[in-house]
Amino acid sequence: MSQWPSAKAKRVHAALLRLGRQLMRQTGSHRTLAREGSADFVLAFYGGEEIGPRIAKHTGLQPGDL
């Protein structure tokens, strides 16, 4: 079993903001988050749906950040 819990999009979004990403733009339910020195990341933000651990590969998010 993975050490990663599934988390709702709201929780993942809040964690990414705490880690220094900023909301650059939003188109519908897709939010583009950016951080200096890192590639932009598009989060498909469906508040009630859960997001798995694959997001960590692109954002550097750790299980403890959630």
C-alpha positions as CSV (number, residue, x, y, z in Angstrom):
1,M,0.0,0.0,0.0
2,S,1.2,3.5,-0.8
3,Q,2.2,6.0,1.9
4,W,0.2,8.6,-0.1
5,P,-3.3,9.2,1.0
6,S,-5.8,10.3,-1.7
7,A,-6.8,13.9,-1.1
8,K,-9.5,16.2,-2.3
9,A,-8.5,18.9,-4.8
10,K,-9.1,21.7,-2.2
11,R,-6.5,20.1,0.1
12,V,-3.9,19.6,-2.6
13,H,-4.4,23.2,-3.9
14,A,-3.9,24.6,-0.3
15,A,-0.8,22.5,0.1
16,L,0.7,23.8,-3.2
17,L,0.0,27.4,-2.2
18,R,1.7,26.8,1.2
19,L,4.8,25.5,-0.7
20,G,5.1,28.7,-2.6
21,R,3.1,28.2,-5.8
22,Q,0.9,31.0,-7.0
23,L,-2.3,31.0,-9.0
24,M,-1.4,32.4,-12.3
25,R,-4.7,31.9,-14.2
26,Q,-7.8,29.9,-14.2
27,T,-9.8,28.6,-17.1
28,G,-13.0,26.9,-16.0
29,S,-11.9,24.2,-13.5
30,H,-8.3,24.2,-14.5
31,R,-5.9,26.3,-12.4
32,T,-2.4,27.1,-13.5
33,L,0.0,27.3,-10.6
34,A,3.6,28.6,-10.9
35,R,6.7,28.9,-8.8
36,E,9.9,30.5,-9.7
37,G,12.5,27.9,-10.8
38,S,9.8,25.3,-11.5
39,A,7.6,24.5,-14.4
40,D,4.0,25.7,-14.3
41,F,1.5,23.0,-13.2
42,V,-2.1,22.7,-14.2
43,L,-4.4,21.4,-11.5
44,A,-7.8,20.1,-12.7
45,F,-9.7,21.5,-9.7
46,Y,-12.8,19.5,-9.1
47,G,-13.4,20.3,-5.4
48,G,-15.1,17.1,-4.4
49,E,-12.9,14.6,-6.3
50,E,-9.8,12.9,-5.0
51,I,-6.4,13.3,-6.4
52,G,-3.8,10.5,-6.2
53,P,0.0,10.6,-5.6
54,R,1.1,11.1,-9.3
55,I,0.9,14.9,-8.7
56,A,4.1,14.7,-6.6
57,K,6.3,13.9,-9.6
58,H,5.5,17.3,-11.1
59,T,5.2,19.5,-8.0
60,G,7.5,18.1,-5.3
61,L,4.6,17.6,-3.0
62,Q,5.3,15.2,-0.1
63,P,2.8,13.1,1.9
64,G,3.4,15.3,5.0
65,D,2.5,18.4,3.1
66,L,-1.2,17.3,2.9
